[in-house]
Amino acid sequence: MLRTYSVAELVVMYGGVRLTGWVDGEFMTIAYDDDIFKETNGADGEVARIKSKKLMATATLRFLQTAPINDILSGFLLADIVGNITLPFLVKDLNGNTIAFAAQAYLKKFADVAYGTENINREWTMKLPVLDEFVGGNFITI
């Protein structure tokens, strides 16, 4: 069986805008801030697990220094600073079953800025207060 992943088939949207201009290599990570289940051990060896209601996650997005999406993200952050505006965030692999959605998301700060003789990436950190996610595989190529 052959399964295919393609960056071109990965849709990442924030505030209705498709994010583009990704760096080469690992360009995005999404991670829950806490485990969904935590365990405790009793004195007699009994184990209990506690289900957390905390579904907050952090997305780290990496773009080329030259990518116009940096302008758009700066504009979204400025609008949030002035008007307390959160926006929806979506990741959907069109060639697979993975999907991540947060109805409200916000940028934590402006990307750090550095200059040099090479293209220096811009890294944006986004908070997803309630992330709904399904991590799936990719479809079989026929």
Secondary structure, DSSP 8 states (H G I E B T S, - for coil): --B---GGGEEEEETTEE---B-SS--EEEEESS-SEEEEE-TTS-EEEEE-----EEEEEEE-TT-THHHHHHHHHHHHHHH---EEEEEEETTBS-EEEEEEEEE-S-------SS---EEEEEEESS-EEE---B-B--
